[in-house]
Amino acid sequence: MNLRLPKLPDRTPVKLTITVSPELNQALLDYAEIYRRLYGGQKESVTDLIPYMLDAFIQNDRAFAKARRELDGPPAGASSGKRG
């Protein structure tokens, strides 16, 4: 039996701890403040915004997307069945 909705992927969050420069920290705080002003006053913490910021960055990085597709391709040195 197959349902229209496939099995959901793993959604277990992974906690990362990073260290940033004081300048980046201030920029992130400023971003959160600008975000709050732009979207009607609801304050979002930097730690809540960062995953979405990283996701947006990665989703819009075309060079990364291309390289990632190549990672999923055949292993280096594998024959593609074509002769050149």
C-alpha positions, 0 to 999 in steps of 0.5 A: 500500500502506498500513500500519497504522502511519503514517509517524512524525513528525519526532523530531529533538530541538531544543536550547533555551538559556534563562536563569532567575532564581536563584529558579526555578533553586533551585525546579527543583533542589528539584523534582529532589530531591523527584522523586528521593526520591519515585521511589526514589532515581534522580537525574534532572537538571533538564535531563532533567526540564524537557521533561517538565514543559513537556509536562505543563504544555502538555497540561493548559492548556485555554485553550492547547488551545482557542486552538491549535485556533482557530489550526488553524481557517480564517484570520481573515476566511475565509467559513465558508459560513454566513450569520448 
